[in-house]
């Protein structure tokens, strides 16, 4: 057996036994929570597919260079947050920290763009080694979409329309902020001006931003530290350095959003935390989540497919943090665990009751079979599970080929012939 250093085992002592705990930043999603998650995921799937997006499932583990080439070597994700290690073939691999690069890799590897497949969505876990806090975990989940092959601003507007529909369906109180971060033609001139502005204030910047000043000054605009935010508040605006193509694209997106009655504000400090973005970017932000208030974010990344070895392909997408969505929306939980509970109470009624339970399940009902314990305890369980129906089967019912059917909501009970059970449950008992 491989020897494991004790410092890597997280335990608490309970009754003399070592109880292994989950790792910091990793969370169990228990059955009383999963229905809320399923509710959100079903709504998002419905919305994504109504826009003709198809689901894609990519590996959790990828080659590390996929993210250093796409996300950017100077980003916090690559520098500080990725779970990267050598596997047994001695190559560096990474637990995916985001989904876009993975989908682009799959697009290129499987020639999907040439098959007419160009709109994808995913609902999947991601991994970043961050300080665990409200709405932010080391394992988290993205509700994401990626669209390839179209440079039209209508695609950007469609992305925003999907976000708006999710917000509407989940009744979330947020604001939408957008920006134009230019392209490879116009961004270098802004980067030069921004660096010149910041050089004289270098000593006032945080340690990370002092490093970014040499590698990628745009990252400084995204810094959340108050000292850096005060300095960048008066920095030159990236909007003043956009080329005509980027400016026209951004103006068209704004025009379309206005026509769709999607409220937004322009925030010239939004640059996103990944280097592959170009032109239009956005963030959906809540004031109820503290400093880390971004719920959903995305934009264009027209160069990424080519950067990863594919042919030049315009692209646009976004991802929403499922944990943050879960925390924000007011879920009116349907806490009914089962539709019906089958309770055998006679001497030789268990087999009959068990088979009847199977018949009900085949008809689409959620049914629990209680094979032991008293009738009183079984009824307590049925009430706890918010069951609508209880089917009580004793020796007398077996002889009569009937079931004592009880409607727990109306406190009504009648004997019903076995062959009529399905139709009676569907229609309800007459009072």
Secondary structure, DSSP 8 states (H G I E B T S, - for coil): -----GGG--EEEETTEEEE---TT-----HHHHHHHHHHHHHHHHHHHHTT-EE----SEEEHHHHHHHT-TTSHIIIII-EEEE-TTS-EEEE-S-SHHHHHHHHHHTTGGGGT--EEEEEEEEE-----BTTB-SEEEEEEEEEES---HHHHHHHHHHHHHHHHHHT---EEEEEE---TTTHHHHHHHHHHHHHTTGGGS-HHHHHHHHH-THHHHT---HHHHHHHTTS--GGGG--HHHHHHHHHHHHHHHHTT---EE-TT---SSTT-EEEEEEEE-TTSTT--EEEEEEE-TTHHHHTTS----EEEEEEEHHHHHHHS---------SEEEEE-STT-HHHHHHHHHHHHHTT--EEEE-SS-HHHHHHHHHHTT-SEEEEE-HHHHHHTEEEEEETTTTEEEEEEGGGHHHHHHH----
